[in-house]
Amino acid sequence: MILKIDHLGIAVKEMAEAKRAYEALGFRIETESDVPSEKVRTAFIAVGESHLELLEPSDPSSVIARFLEKRSGLHHICLLVDDIEKTMAEMKASGAQLIDEVPRIGAGGCRVAFIHPKSASGVLLELKQA
């Protein structure tokens, strides 16, 4: 079951600059971490019950670096789910194209999986189980 929008992932070229911009708007950086498996640095900003996730590539071969070569801004929408395997199976059975066939570890050690943008009208969806 999908519980809520957990966060919106925003690709940024320079984390320090992005943090300054969001802090100038009155937001507060809650947590920061490196995710070596994804080759990114993250910073989470609380917005009510949801978050904004700033994503800076830590390697030029990362997905976020390649995304930033073509565009910037909103990268993905993350949905919090109660059972990631069940949700993935239901979506696949309904015809969704999964990027991940099995969950992987994402920021904060949570289990995540991505749904291809072709299955969501051009929007990359991330499923997250806390």
CNS distance restraints for C-alpha pairs under 8 A (distance, minus, plus):
assign (resid   1 and name CA) (resid  81 and name CA) 5.58 0.50 0.50
assign (resid   1 and name CA) (resid  82 and name CA) 5.78 0.50 0.50
assign (resid   1 and name CA) (resid  83 and name CA) 6.92 0.50 0.50
assign (resid   1 and name CA) (resid  87 and name CA) 6.55 0.50 0.50
assign (resid   2 and name CA) (resid  79 and name CA) 6.54 0.50 0.50
assign (resid   2 and name CA) (resid  80 and name CA) 5.98 0.50 0.50
assign (resid   2 and name CA) (resid  81 and name CA) 4.49 0.50 0.50
assign (resid   2 and name CA) (resid  82 and name CA) 6.81 0.50 0.50
assign (resid   2 and name CA) (resid  87 and name CA) 7.87 0.50 0.50
assign (resid   3 and name CA) (resid  79 and name CA) 7.27 0.50 0.50
assign (resid   3 and name CA) (resid  80 and name CA) 5.49 0.50 0.50
assign (resid   3 and name CA) (resid  81 and name CA) 5.41 0.50 0.50
assign (resid   3 and name CA) (resid  82 and name CA) 6.93 0.50 0.50
assign (resid   4 and name CA) (resid  79 and name CA) 5.87 0.50 0.50
assign (resid   4 and name CA) (resid  80 and name CA) 5.50 0.50 0.50
assign (resid   4 and name CA) (resid  81 and name CA) 7.55 0.50 0.50
assign (resid   5 and name CA) (resid  50 and name CA) 6.42 0.50 0.50
assign (resid   5 and name CA) (resid  77 and name CA) 7.30 0.50 0.50
assign (resid   5 and name CA) (resid  78 and name CA) 5.96 0.50 0.50
assign (resid   5 and name CA) (resid  79 and name CA) 4.59 0.50 0.50
assign (resid   5 and name CA) (resid  80 and name CA) 6.07 0.50 0.50
assign (resid   6 and name CA) (resid  49 and name CA) 7.66 0.50 0.50
assign (resid   6 and name CA) (resid  50 and name CA) 5.01 0.50 0.50
assign (resid   6 and name CA) (resid  51 and name CA) 6.30 0.50 0.50
assign (resid   6 and name CA) (resid  77 and name CA) 7.96 0.50 0.50
assign (resid   6 and name CA) (resid  78 and name CA) 5.44 0.50 0.50
assign (resid   6 and name CA) (resid  79 and name CA) 5.25 0.50 0.50
assign (resid   6 and name CA) (resid  80 and name CA) 5.27 0.50 0.50
assign (resid   6 and name CA) (resid 128 and name CA) 7.88 0.50 0.50
assign (resid   7 and name CA) (resid  50 and name CA) 5.40 0.50 0.50
assign (resid   7 and name CA) (resid  51 and name CA) 4.43 0.50 0.50
assign (resid   7 and name CA) (resid  52 and name CA) 5.30 0.50 0.50
assign (resid   7 and name CA) (resid  53 and name CA) 6.39 0.50 0.50
assign (resid   7 and name CA) (resid  77 and name CA) 6.25 0.50 0.50
assign (resid   7 and name CA) (resid  78 and name CA) 5.16 0.50 0.50
assign (resid   7 and name CA) (resid  79 and name CA) 7.21 0.50 0.50
assign (resid   8 and name CA) (resid  51 and name CA) 6.57 0.50 0.50
assign (resid   8 and name CA) (resid  52 and name CA) 5.02 0.50 0.50
assign (resid   8 and name CA) (resid  53 and name CA) 5.96 0.50 0.50
assign (resid   8 and name CA) (resid  74 and name CA) 7.11 0.50 0.50
assign (resid   8 and name CA) (resid  75 and name CA) 7.64 0.50 0.50
assign (resid   8 and name CA) (resid  76 and name CA) 5.94 0.50 0.50
assign (resid   8 and name CA) (resid  77 and name CA) 4.70 0.50 0.50
assign (resid   8 and name CA) (resid  78 and name CA) 6.04 0.50 0.50
assign (resid   9 and name CA) (resid  52 and name CA) 6.16 0.50 0.50
assign (resid   9 and name CA) (resid  53 and name CA) 4.68 0.50 0.50
assign (resid   9 and name CA) (resid  54 and name CA) 6.12 0.50 0.50
assign (resid   9 and name CA) (resid  55 and name CA) 6.78 0.50 0.50
assign (resid   9 and name CA) (resid  74 and name CA) 6.01 0.50 0.50
assign (resid   9 and name CA) (resid  75 and name CA) 5.31 0.50 0.50
assign (resid   9 and name CA) (resid  76 and name CA) 4.96 0.50 0.50
assign (resid   9 and name CA) (resid  77 and name CA) 6.18 0.50 0.50
assign (resid   9 and name CA) (resid  78 and name CA) 7.37 0.50 0.50
assign (resid  10 and name CA) (resid  52 and name CA) 7.13 0.50 0.50
assign (resid  10 and name CA) (resid  53 and name CA) 5.91 0.50 0.50
assign (resid  10 and name CA) (resid  54 and name CA) 4.96 0.50 0.50
assign (resid  10 and name CA) (resid  55 and name CA) 5.88 0.50 0.50
assign (resid  10 and name CA) (resid  72 and name CA) 7.83 0.50 0.50
assign (resid  10 and name CA) (resid  73 and name CA) 5.17 0.50 0.50
assign (resid  10 and name CA) (resid  74 and name CA) 4.52 0.50 0.50
assign (resid  10 and name CA) (resid  75 and name CA) 5.27 0.50 0.50
assign (resid  10 and name CA) (resid  76 and name CA) 7.20 0.50 0.50
assign (resid  11 and name CA) (resid  54 and name CA) 6.04 0.50 0.50
assign (resid  11 and name CA) (resid  55 and name CA) 4.76 0.50 0.50
assign (resid  11 and name CA) (resid  56 and name CA) 6.18 0.50 0.50
assign (resid  11 and name CA) (resid  64 and name CA) 6.41 0.50 0.50
assign (resid  11 and name CA) (resid  67 and name CA) 7.76 0.50 0.50
assign (resid  11 and name CA) (resid  68 and name CA) 6.93 0.50 0.50
assign (resid  11 and name CA) (resid  72 and name CA) 5.92 0.50 0.50
assign (resid  11 and name CA) (resid  73 and name CA) 5.32 0.50 0.50
assign (resid  11 and name CA) (resid  74 and name CA) 6.36 0.50 0.50
assign (resid  11 and name CA) (resid  75 and name CA) 5.85 0.50 0.50
assign (resid  12 and name CA) (resid  18 and name CA) 6.69 0.50 0.50
assign (resid  12 and name CA) (resid  54 and name CA) 6.46 0.50 0.50
assign (resid  12 and name CA) (resid  55 and name CA) 5.75 0.50 0.50
assign (resid  12 and name CA) (resid  56 and name CA) 5.22 0.50 0.50
assign (resid  12 and name CA) (resid  57 and name CA) 7.94 0.50 0.50
assign (resid  12 and name CA) (resid  68 and name CA) 7.53 0.50 0.50
assign (resid  12 and name CA) (resid  72 and name CA) 6.74 0.50 0.50
assign (resid  12 and name CA) (resid  73 and name CA) 6.85 0.50 0.50
assign (resid  13 and name CA) (resid  56 and name CA) 5.85 0.50 0.50
assign (resid  13 and name CA) (resid  57 and name CA) 7.30 0.50 0.50
assign (resid  13 and name CA) (resid  68 and name CA) 7.10 0.50 0.50
assign (resid  14 and name CA) (resid  18 and name CA) 6.25 0.50 0.50
assign (resid  14 and name CA) (resid  56 and name CA) 6.40 0.50 0.50
assign (resid  15 and name CA) (resid  19 and name CA) 5.98 0.50 0.50
assign (resid  15 and name CA) (resid  41 and name CA) 8.00 0.50 0.50
assign (resid  15 and name CA) (resid  54 and name CA) 7.36 0.50 0.50
assign (resid  15 and name CA) (resid  55 and name CA) 7.52 0.50 0.50
assign (resid  15 and name CA) (resid  56 and name CA) 5.81 0.50 0.50
assign (resid  16 and name CA) (resid  20 and name CA) 6.24 0.50 0.50
assign (resid  17 and name CA) (resid  21 and name CA) 6.27 0.50 0.50
assign (resid  18 and name CA) (resid  22 and name CA) 6.26 0.50 0.50
assign (resid  18 and name CA) (resid  54 and name CA) 7.70 0.50 0.50
assign (resid  19 and name CA) (resid  23 and name CA) 5.97 0.50 0.50
assign (resid  19 and name CA) (resid  29 and name CA) 7.33 0.50 0.50
assign (resid  20 and name CA) (resid  24 and name CA) 6.01 0.50 0.50
assign (resid  21 and name CA) (resid  25 and name CA) 6.52 0.50 0.50
assign (resid  22 and name CA) (resid  26 and name CA) 6.66 0.50 0.50
assign (resid  22 and name CA) (resid  27 and name CA) 5.51 0.50 0.50
assign (resid  22 and name CA) (resid  28 and name CA) 7.55 0.50 0.50
assign (resid  23 and name CA) (resid  27 and name CA) 4.74 0.50 0.50
assign (resid  23 and name CA) (resid  28 and name CA) 5.76 0.50 0.50
assign (resid  23 and name CA) (resid  29 and name CA) 7.48 0.50 0.50
assign (resid  27 and name CA) (resid  45 and name CA) 6.71 0.50 0.50
assign (resid  27 and name CA) (resid  46 and name CA) 7.70 0.50 0.50
assign (resid  28 and name CA) (resid  45 and name CA) 5.91 0.50 0.50
assign (resid  28 and name CA) (resid  46 and name CA) 7.24 0.50 0.50
assign (resid  29 and name CA) (resid  43 and name CA) 6.50 0.50 0.50
assign (resid  29 and name CA) (resid  44 and name CA) 5.89 0.50 0.50
assign (resid  29 and name CA) (resid  45 and name CA) 4.83 0.50 0.50
assign (resid  29 and name CA) (resid  46 and name CA) 7.50 0.50 0.50
assign (resid  30 and name CA) (resid  43 and name CA) 7.28 0.50 0.50
assign (resid  30 and name CA) (resid  44 and name CA) 5.55 0.50 0.50
assign (resid  30 and name CA) (resid  45 and name CA) 5.39 0.50 0.50
assign (resid  30 and name CA) (resid  46 and name CA) 6.59 0.50 0.50
assign (resid  31 and name CA) (resid  43 and name CA) 5.65 0.50 0.50
assign (resid  31 and name CA) (resid  44 and name CA) 5.32 0.50 0.50
assign (resid  31 and name CA) (resid  45 and name CA) 7.44 0.50 0.50
assign (resid  32 and name CA) (resid  41 and name CA) 7.40 0.50 0.50
assign (resid  32 and name CA) (resid  42 and name CA) 5.45 0.50 0.50
assign (resid  32 and name CA) (resid  43 and name CA) 4.24 0.50 0.50
assign (resid  32 and name CA) (resid  44 and name CA) 6.36 0.50 0.50
assign (resid  33 and name CA) (resid  41 and name CA) 5.80 0.50 0.50
assign (resid  33 and name CA) (resid  42 and name CA) 5.31 0.50 0.50
assign (resid  33 and name CA) (resid  43 and name CA) 6.61 0.50 0.50
assign (resid  33 and name CA) (resid 107 and name CA) 7.10 0.50 0.50
assign (resid  33 and name CA) (resid 108 and name CA) 7.50 0.50 0.50
assign (resid  34 and name CA) (resid  39 and name CA) 7.77 0.50 0.50
assign (resid  34 and name CA) (resid  40 and name CA) 6.06 0.50 0.50
assign (resid  34 and name CA) (resid  41 and name CA) 4.37 0.50 0.50
assign (resid  34 and name CA) (resid  42 and name CA) 6.19 0.50 0.50
assign (resid  34 and name CA) (resid 107 and name CA) 7.64 0.50 0.50
assign (resid  35 and name CA) (resid  39 and name CA) 5.97 0.50 0.50
assign (resid  35 and name CA) (resid  40 and name CA) 5.42 0.50 0.50
assign (resid  35 and name CA) (resid  41 and name CA) 6.06 0.50 0.50
assign (resid  35 and name CA) (resid  42 and name CA) 7.49 0.50 0.50
assign (resid  35 and name CA) (resid 106 and name CA) 6.95 0.50 0.50
assign (resid  35 and name CA) (resid 107 and name CA) 6.00 0.50 0.50
assign (resid  36 and name CA) (resid  40 and name CA) 6.48 0.50 0.50
assign (resid  38 and name CA) (resid  62 and name CA) 6.67 0.50 0.50
assign (resid  38 and name CA) (resid  63 and name CA) 7.61 0.50 0.50
assign (resid  38 and name CA) (resid 106 and name CA) 7.75 0.50 0.50
assign (resid  39 and name CA) (resid  57 and name CA) 6.03 0.50 0.50
assign (resid  39 and name CA) (resid  58 and name CA) 5.13 0.50 0.50
assign (resid  39 and name CA) (resid  59 and name CA) 5.64 0.50 0.50
assign (resid  39 and name CA) (resid  61 and name CA) 7.97 0.50 0.50
assign (resid  39 and name CA) (resid  62 and name CA) 5.46 0.50 0.50
assign (resid  39 and name CA) (resid  63 and name CA) 7.99 0.50 0.50
assign (resid  40 and name CA) (resid  55 and name CA) 6.26 0.50 0.50
assign (resid  40 and name CA) (resid  56 and name CA) 5.46 0.50 0.50
assign (resid  40 and name CA) (resid  57 and name CA) 4.42 0.50 0.50
assign (resid  40 and name CA) (resid  58 and name CA) 4.83 0.50 0.50
assign (resid  40 and name CA) (resid  59 and name CA) 7.28 0.50 0.50
assign (resid  40 and name CA) (resid  62 and name CA) 7.26 0.50 0.50
assign (resid  40 and name CA) (resid  64 and name CA) 7.35 0.50 0.50
assign (resid  41 and name CA) (resid  55 and name CA) 5.83 0.50 0.50
assign (resid  41 and name CA) (resid  56 and name CA) 5.17 0.50 0.50
assign (resid  41 and name CA) (resid  57 and name CA) 6.35 0.50 0.50
assign (resid  41 and name CA) (resid  58 and name CA) 6.29 0.50 0.50
assign (resid  42 and name CA) (resid  53 and name CA) 6.41 0.50 0.50
assign (resid  42 and name CA) (resid  54 and name CA) 5.45 0.50 0.50
assign (resid  42 and name CA) (resid  55 and name CA) 4.87 0.50 0.50
assign (resid  42 and name CA) (resid  56 and name CA) 6.49 0.50 0.50
assign (resid  42 and name CA) (resid 107 and name CA) 7.41 0.50 0.50
assign (resid  43 and name CA) (resid  53 and name CA) 5.66 0.50 0.50
assign (resid  43 and name CA) (resid  54 and name CA) 5.12 0.50 0.50
assign (resid  43 and name CA) (resid  55 and name CA) 6.96 0.50 0.50
assign (resid  44 and name CA) (resid  51 and name CA) 6.24 0.50 0.50
assign (resid  44 and name CA) (resid  52 and name CA) 5.71 0.50 0.50
assign (resid  44 and name CA) (resid  53 and name CA) 4.62 0.50 0.50
assign (resid  44 and name CA) (resid  54 and name CA) 6.41 0.50 0.50
assign (resid  45 and name CA) (resid  51 and name CA) 5.28 0.50 0.50
assign (resid  45 and name CA) (resid  52 and name CA) 5.07 0.50 0.50
assign (resid  45 and name CA) (resid  53 and name CA) 6.46 0.50 0.50
assign (resid  46 and name CA) (resid  50 and name CA) 6.11 0.50 0.50
assign (resid  46 and name CA) (resid  51 and name CA) 4.47 0.50 0.50
assign (resid  46 and name CA) (resid  52 and name CA) 6.58 0.50 0.50
assign (resid  47 and name CA) (resid  51 and name CA) 5.11 0.50 0.50
assign (resid  47 and name CA) (resid  52 and name CA) 7.02 0.50 0.50
assign (resid  55 and name CA) (resid  64 and name CA) 7.20 0.50 0.50
assign (resid  56 and name CA) (resid  64 and name CA) 6.99 0.50 0.50
assign (resid  56 and name CA) (resid  65 and name CA) 7.80 0.50 0.50
assign (resid  57 and name CA) (resid  62 and name CA) 6.21 0.50 0.50
assign (resid  57 and name CA) (resid  63 and name CA) 7.88 0.50 0.50
assign (resid  57 and name CA) (resid  64 and name CA) 5.54 0.50 0.50
assign (resid  57 and name CA) (resid  65 and name CA) 5.31 0.50 0.50
assign (resid  58 and name CA) (resid  62 and name CA) 7.40 0.50 0.50
assign (resid  59 and name CA) (resid  65 and name CA) 7.17 0.50 0.50
assign (resid  60 and name CA) (resid  65 and name CA) 5.42 0.50 0.50
assign (resid  60 and name CA) (resid  66 and name CA) 7.40 0.50 0.50
assign (resid  61 and name CA) (resid  65 and name CA) 6.40 0.50 0.50
assign (resid  61 and name CA) (resid  66 and name CA) 6.88 0.50 0.50
assign (resid  62 and name CA) (resid  66 and name CA) 6.39 0.50 0.50
assign (resid  63 and name CA) (resid  67 and name CA) 6.12 0.50 0.50
assign (resid  64 and name CA) (resid  68 and name CA) 6.14 0.50 0.50
assign (resid  65 and name CA) (resid  69 and name CA) 6.45 0.50 0.50
assign (resid  66 and name CA) (resid  70 and name CA) 7.19 0.50 0.50
assign (resid  67 and name CA) (resid  71 and name CA) 6.17 0.50 0.50
assign (resid  67 and name CA) (resid  72 and name CA) 7.14 0.50 0.50
assign (resid  67 and name CA) (resid  75 and name CA) 7.86 0.50 0.50
assign (resid  68 and name CA) (resid  72 and name CA) 5.26 0.50 0.50
assign (resid  75 and name CA) (resid 124 and name CA) 7.00 0.50 0.50
assign (resid  76 and name CA) (resid 123 and name CA) 6.57 0.50 0.50
assign (resid  76 and name CA) (resid 124 and name CA) 4.88 0.50 0.50
assign (resid  76 and name CA) (resid 125 and name CA) 5.66 0.50 0.50
assign (resid  76 and name CA) (resid 126 and name CA) 6.77 0.50 0.50
assign (resid  77 and name CA) (resid 123 and name CA) 7.51 0.50 0.50
assign (resid  77 and name CA) (resid 124 and name CA) 6.55 0.50 0.50
assign (resid  77 and name CA) (resid 125 and name CA) 5.12 0.50 0.50
assign (resid  77 and name CA) (resid 126 and name CA) 6.07 0.50 0.50
assign (resid  78 and name CA) (resid 125 and name CA) 5.82 0.50 0.50
assign (resid  78 and name CA) (resid 126 and name CA) 4.39 0.50 0.50
assign (resid  78 and name CA) (resid 127 and name CA) 5.73 0.50 0.50
assign (resid  78 and name CA) (resid 128 and name CA) 6.73 0.50 0.50
assign (resid  79 and name CA) (resid 125 and name CA) 7.30 0.50 0.50
assign (resid  79 and name CA) (resid 126 and name CA) 6.10 0.50 0.50
assign (resid  79 and name CA) (resid 127 and name CA) 5.02 0.50 0.50
assign (resid  79 and name CA) (resid 128 and name CA) 6.05 0.50 0.50
assign (resid  80 and name CA) (resid 127 and name CA) 6.06 0.50 0.50
assign (resid  80 and name CA) (resid 128 and name CA) 4.86 0.50 0.50
assign (resid  80 and name CA) (resid 129 and name CA) 5.94 0.50 0.50
assign (resid  80 and name CA) (resid 130 and name CA) 7.51 0.50 0.50
assign (resid  81 and name CA) (resid  87 and name CA) 7.31 0.50 0.50
assign (resid  81 and name CA) (resid 127 and name CA) 6.52 0.50 0.50
assign (resid  81 and name CA) (resid 128 and name CA) 5.89 0.50 0.50
assign (resid  81 and name CA) (resid 129 and name CA) 5.41 0.50 0.50
assign (resid  82 and name CA) (resid 129 and name CA) 6.05 0.50 0.50
assign (resid  82 and name CA) (resid 130 and name CA) 7.98 0.50 0.50
assign (resid  83 and name CA) (resid  87 and name CA) 6.16 0.50 0.50
assign (resid  83 and name CA) (resid 129 and name CA) 6.57 0.50 0.50
assign (resid  84 and name CA) (resid  88 and name CA) 6.00 0.50 0.50
assign (resid  84 and name CA) (resid 103 and name CA) 7.43 0.50 0.50
assign (resid  84 and name CA) (resid 111 and name CA) 7.77 0.50 0.50
assign (resid  84 and name CA) (resid 112 and name CA) 7.60 0.50 0.50
assign (resid  84 and name CA) (resid 113 and name CA) 7.86 0.50 0.50
assign (resid  84 and name CA) (resid 127 and name CA) 6.82 0.50 0.50
assign (resid  84 and name CA) (resid 128 and name CA) 6.80 0.50 0.50
assign (resid  84 and name CA) (resid 129 and name CA) 5.83 0.50 0.50
assign (resid  85 and name CA) (resid  89 and name CA) 6.12 0.50 0.50
assign (resid  85 and name CA) (resid 102 and name CA) 7.56 0.50 0.50
assign (resid  85 and name CA) (resid 103 and name CA) 7.48 0.50 0.50
assign (resid  86 and name CA) (resid  90 and name CA) 6.14 0.50 0.50
assign (resid  87 and name CA) (resid  91 and name CA) 6.12 0.50 0.50
assign (resid  88 and name CA) (resid  92 and name CA) 6.02 0.50 0.50
assign (resid  88 and name CA) (resid  98 and name CA) 7.72 0.50 0.50
assign (resid  89 and name CA) (resid  93 and name CA) 6.01 0.50 0.50
assign (resid  90 and name CA) (resid  94 and name CA) 6.22 0.50 0.50
assign (resid  91 and name CA) (resid  95 and name CA) 6.48 0.50 0.50
assign (resid  91 and name CA) (resid  96 and name CA) 5.31 0.50 0.50
assign (resid  92 and name CA) (resid  96 and name CA) 4.76 0.50 0.50
assign (resid  92 and name CA) (resid  97 and name CA) 6.44 0.50 0.50
assign (resid  92 and name CA) (resid  98 and name CA) 6.86 0.50 0.50
assign (resid  95 and name CA) (resid 119 and name CA) 7.92 0.50 0.50
assign (resid  96 and name CA) (resid 115 and name CA) 7.16 0.50 0.50
assign (resid  96 and name CA) (resid 116 and name CA) 7.66 0.50 0.50
assign (resid  96 and name CA) (resid 119 and name CA) 5.25 0.50 0.50
assign (resid  97 and name CA) (resid 115 and name CA) 6.15 0.50 0.50
assign (resid  97 and name CA) (resid 116 and name CA) 5.54 0.50 0.50
assign (resid  97 and name CA) (resid 118 and name CA) 7.30 0.50 0.50
assign (resid  97 and name CA) (resid 119 and name CA) 5.94 0.50 0.50
assign (resid  98 and name CA) (resid 113 and name CA) 7.99 0.50 0.50
assign (resid  98 and name CA) (resid 114 and name CA) 6.32 0.50 0.50
assign (resid  98 and name CA) (resid 115 and name CA) 4.57 0.50 0.50
assign (resid  98 and name CA) (resid 116 and name CA) 5.64 0.50 0.50
assign (resid  99 and name CA) (resid 113 and name CA) 7.33 0.50 0.50
assign (resid  99 and name CA) (resid 114 and name CA) 5.36 0.50 0.50
assign (resid  99 and name CA) (resid 115 and name CA) 5.45 0.50 0.50
assign (resid  99 and name CA) (resid 116 and name CA) 5.58 0.50 0.50
assign (resid 100 and name CA) (resid 104 and name CA) 7.91 0.50 0.50
assign (resid 100 and name CA) (resid 113 and name CA) 5.43 0.50 0.50
assign (resid 100 and name CA) (resid 114 and name CA) 5.76 0.50 0.50
assign (resid 100 and name CA) (resid 115 and name CA) 7.33 0.50 0.50
assign (resid 101 and name CA) (resid 113 and name CA) 7.80 0.50 0.50
assign (resid 102 and name CA) (resid 113 and name CA) 7.01 0.50 0.50
assign (resid 103 and name CA) (resid 111 and name CA) 5.77 0.50 0.50
assign (resid 103 and name CA) (resid 112 and name CA) 5.22 0.50 0.50
assign (resid 103 and name CA) (resid 113 and name CA) 4.91 0.50 0.50
assign (resid 104 and name CA) (resid 111 and name CA) 5.46 0.50 0.50
assign (resid 104 and name CA) (resid 112 and name CA) 5.39 0.50 0.50
assign (resid 104 and name CA) (resid 113 and name CA) 6.34 0.50 0.50
assign (resid 105 and name CA) (resid 109 and name CA) 5.57 0.50 0.50
assign (resid 105 and name CA) (resid 110 and name CA) 5.64 0.50 0.50
assign (resid 105 and name CA) (resid 111 and name CA) 4.75 0.50 0.50
assign (resid 105 and name CA) (resid 112 and name CA) 6.02 0.50 0.50
assign (resid 106 and name CA) (resid 110 and name CA) 5.38 0.50 0.50
assign (resid 106 and name CA) (resid 111 and name CA) 6.00 0.50 0.50
assign (resid 106 and name CA) (resid 112 and name CA) 5.83 0.50 0.50
assign (resid 110 and name CA) (resid 128 and name CA) 6.70 0.50 0.50
assign (resid 110 and name CA) (resid 129 and name CA) 6.11 0.50 0.50
assign (resid 110 and name CA) (resid 130 and name CA) 5.18 0.50 0.50
assign (resid 111 and name CA) (resid 128 and name CA) 5.77 0.50 0.50
assign (resid 111 and name CA) (resid 129 and name CA) 5.32 0.50 0.50
assign (resid 111 and name CA) (resid 130 and name CA) 6.71 0.50 0.50
assign (resid 112 and name CA) (resid 126 and name CA) 6.63 0.50 0.50
assign (resid 112 and name CA) (resid 127 and name CA) 5.41 0.50 0.50
assign (resid 112 and name CA) (resid 128 and name CA) 4.49 0.50 0.50
assign (resid 112 and name CA) (resid 129 and name CA) 6.44 0.50 0.50
assign (resid 113 and name CA) (resid 126 and name CA) 5.69 0.50 0.50
assign (resid 113 and name CA) (resid 127 and name CA) 5.23 0.50 0.50
assign (resid 113 and name CA) (resid 128 and name CA) 6.81 0.50 0.50
assign (resid 114 and name CA) (resid 124 and name CA) 7.10 0.50 0.50
assign (resid 114 and name CA) (resid 125 and name CA) 5.67 0.50 0.50
assign (resid 114 and name CA) (resid 126 and name CA) 4.43 0.50 0.50
assign (resid 114 and name CA) (resid 127 and name CA) 6.13 0.50 0.50
assign (resid 115 and name CA) (resid 119 and name CA) 6.98 0.50 0.50
assign (resid 115 and name CA) (resid 120 and name CA) 7.90 0.50 0.50
assign (resid 115 and name CA) (resid 124 and name CA) 6.21 0.50 0.50
assign (resid 115 and name CA) (resid 125 and name CA) 5.13 0.50 0.50
assign (resid 115 and name CA) (resid 126 and name CA) 6.27 0.50 0.50
assign (resid 115 and name CA) (resid 127 and name CA) 7.73 0.50 0.50
assign (resid 116 and name CA) (resid 120 and name CA) 7.25 0.50 0.50
assign (resid 116 and name CA) (resid 123 and name CA) 7.76 0.50 0.50
assign (resid 116 and name CA) (resid 124 and name CA) 5.76 0.50 0.50
assign (resid 116 and name CA) (resid 125 and name CA) 7.00 0.50 0.50
assign (resid 117 and name CA) (resid 121 and name CA) 6.30 0.50 0.50
assign (resid 117 and name CA) (resid 122 and name CA) 4.39 0.50 0.50
assign (resid 117 and name CA) (resid 123 and name CA) 4.56 0.50 0.50
assign (resid 117 and name CA) (resid 124 and name CA) 4.41 0.50 0.50
assign (resid 117 and name CA) (resid 125 and name CA) 6.95 0.50 0.50
assign (resid 118 and name CA) (resid 122 and name CA) 5.47 0.50 0.50
assign (resid 118 and name CA) (resid 123 and name CA) 7.53 0.50 0.50
assign (resid 120 and name CA) (resid 124 and name CA) 7.05 0.50 0.50
assign (resid 120 and name CA) (resid 125 and name CA) 7.44 0.50 0.50
